Amino acid sequence: MARSSPRWSTSEEILGHPWALQLVNGDQCGLIEGTGSVVGGVTLNYGCTYGDAAYPSENVEPWATEYSLNHSGGVTASPVAIAWK
C-alpha cells in the first residue's frame, strides 16, 4: 500500500494565529504544538530562540505579544516586527 505524503497545515488553518513571529528584539519564534508553558500566569504558545512568547494581540498596531526571556519568571510586552500566517 502506497503511503500518502504528509499534509502540512499552517496555524491559520488550525487556529487562526501566525505560525511564526519575529519580535522587534530580533528573537524568532515558532508556534509550538500541544500545551505551552505558563510563566507569570501567561500561556506561552511560541518557542523562540531565546525565550517564549504568547499569541500576539492582533487588534493593536504594531502587534504585541507577551514574552519571557529564558523563563526568567516574568513576562514583558514585546512588539512583533513580522508575522507569518
C-alpha positions in Angstrom: 0.0 0.0 0.0 1.4 3.4 -1.0 1.8 6.0 1.7 0.5 9.4 1.0 2.6 12.5 1.6 2.1 14.3 4.8 -0.1 17.4 4.7 1.4 20.3 6.5 -1.1 22.8 7.8 -0.5 26.4 8.9 -1.7 27.7 12.2 -4.1 29.9 10.2 -5.9 26.7 9.1 -5.8 25.3 12.6 -6.1 28.2 15.0 -6.1 31.5 13.1 -2.8 32.5 14.7 0.5 33.2 12.9 2.8 30.1 12.6 5.9 32.2 13.1 6.9 35.6 14.6 9.9 37.8 14.6 10.0 40.2 17.5 11.4 43.7 17.4 14.3 42.5 19.7 15.2 40.1 16.8 14.1 36.9 18.5 12.4 34.4 16.1 9.5 32.3 17.4 7.5 29.4 16.0 4.2 28.1 17.1 4.6 25.0 19.3 2.2 22.0 19.2 0.5 20.9 22.4 0.3 22.8 25.6 2.5 25.8 26.0 4.4 26.6 29.2 2.9 29.1 31.7 5.0 31.9 33.1 3.6 34.6 35.3 0.1 33.4 34.5 0.6 33.8 30.7 0.5 30.8 28.4 3.4 30.9 26.0 2.5 29.2 22.8 5.6 30.1 20.8 9.0 28.7 21.3 11.6 31.4 20.5 15.4 31.3 20.1 16.0 33.0 23.4 12.7 32.6 25.2 9.0 32.0 24.6 6.0 34.2 23.6 2.2 34.2 23.8 -0.3 34.6 21.0 0.1 38.1 19.7 -2.6 40.8 20.2 -3.6 41.4 16.6 -6.1 44.2 17.4 -3.4 46.8 18.0 -0.7 48.3 15.7 2.0 47.2 15.9 1.0 43.7 17.1 2.4 42.9 20.5 3.0 39.7 22.5 3.9 38.8 26.0 7.5 37.5 26.0 9.6 35.6 28.6 13.3 35.6 28.1 14.6 32.1 29.1 11.7 31.6 31.5 13.0 34.4 33.7 9.9 34.2 35.9 8.2 37.1 34.3 6.8 38.3 31.0 7.2 41.7 29.3 5.3 43.2 26.3 7.2 42.9 23.1 6.2 44.4 19.7 6.0 42.0 16.8 8.2 43.0 13.8 7.0 40.3 11.3 4.3 37.6 11.5 3.8 34.8 9.1 0.3 33.3 8.6 
